[in-house]
């Protein structure tokens, strides 16, 4: 018996698998960092994971270089994009994703304002934690247009009340 999958369903499955792979790496880094912070030595961690001690050291250095941050209380991810990934991976449901991204304390993207003052075509770096991460999540197919609009409306309300 052959099971036929539509291309749309296959793409949904591929996005979910990609999100799981990315989140698995983040969770692994955070777990190793947590073990170190709890007092475990790198050799002890290496033995427990079946890897060499230099691999633990490299992993911790990669975490610092990538800017891996702890997950804030009340959220399922350390950034808006990570929250969208957790939704795409099936870790959280749609309502939780919309609620968390609507409540996220977005930072202002200073690079965008500077680029708009100078030239429309000037590239600018995204500011981590800015609303642009939600846009990237939409562009990457992690969230749909309706969710994006709900989050945008809620973030506008938060900004207007401040």
N, C-alpha and C positions, 0 to 999 in steps of 0.2 A: 504494500500500500504506500502510495506517495502522497505526502502532504504538501500542498501548494501554498506558498506564502506570497502575499502581495508585496510589491516593492516598498509600499508605504509601511507595512508592518515590519518588513526586514530592516528598514531604516530606523524605525522606533527601537527595535531590538539592538541595533548597532549603537545607537546613541546611549541606550541604557548600559550596554556593556562598556562603552568608552567611559561613561561617568563612573561606573563601578571601579574600573581600572584606576582612574585618577584618584578617586576617593580612597581606594585601598592603599595607595602610596601615602596619601596624607595621614590616614589613620595609623599606618605602620610607623611613620616618622613620629607622630604624636605619642604613640604608645612607647616607643624606645626612649624618647625624651622624658616621658613621665616616669619610666623606670629609673632613669638617671637621677631625676629630681627627687625620687623616693629613696635614693641612697644606694641603688644597685650599681656595682662597678661594671665597667665596659666588658671585662673578661666574663663576668657572671652573665651578663646579657648575651654575649656572643655564644657561650655554652648553651644557654637556654634556647637560642634561636638556631643553633647549628651553623653558625657563621664564624668567620675569623674576627678577632678583636679590631683590627684595622678597618674592617667593614662597618663596625659600629661607629668608630670615630668618623669615618667618611660620611656616614648617614647623618650624624649630628651636624657636621660641617655643611652638608647639603641643605639641611633644614634651616640653618642660619642664613645661608646664601639665598635660598628661595624665599626667605621671610615667612616661614611657616609660623602662624600665630595660634595661640590657644583659642578655643571656641568660647565666645562670650556667653554668660548665663542667659538662658531664655531663648537661645538660638541653636540651630542644628549645624551651623557652619560658621567659619571665621570670616567669611566675606559674602557679599550678595551672590557672587557667581557660585561659590561653594554650596550655598543653600539651594540654588537652582539645580546644581549637579545632584545634590541629595534627592531632590524631587525627581529628576530624570532617572536616577538609579533605582527609585522605588523605596528609598529609605524613609521619606516623609510623604504625606498625602498632599493633595493640591491645596486644601484649605490651610494646612500648616505652612506651606511654602508662601502662599499669598499673605497670610498673617505676619510671618516673619519678615518678608521683604517689604511689607507695608510699614512695619515698625522699625526697620533698620535705621540707625542714626547715620544717614548718608553724609559724607564730607563733600564740600564744594570742590569742584574740579577747577583749580586755579589755572591749569594749563589751557583749558578751553577758553576762559575769559581772555587770557593773554593772546591766544591765537586769533580770536575774533576781533580784538582791537587792532592787531597787526595786519593779517591777511586771512582771508577766508580759506585759502588753500594751504596754510601753514600747518604741518602736522604737529600734534601736541601729544604728550604722554598722558595716558589715563591716570587719574589719581586713585590709588587703591581705596576701596570703600565708597566710591562715588556711584551715582545712579547709572553711569555708563556701563557698569558691570551687569546691570539688569538688561541693558540694551544688547550687550555681547551674548548674554544667555539666550535672549530672543533670537538674535542672529544665528546662533549655533544650534537652534532648535531644541533648547532645553526647556523653554516655556513657550506657551502660545500667545497669540496677540491679545486675546481676551484677558489673560492673566496679566500681561504687561500693562494693559490699560487700567486694570483695577489697582495695580501696584503704583502706577504713575499718579492716578487720581488720589490715592491715599497719601502718597509722599507729598503731593502738592498741598493737601490739607494740613499736613504736619508742618510744612514750611510756612504756610500762611498763618498758622496759629503761633509761631515763634516770635 
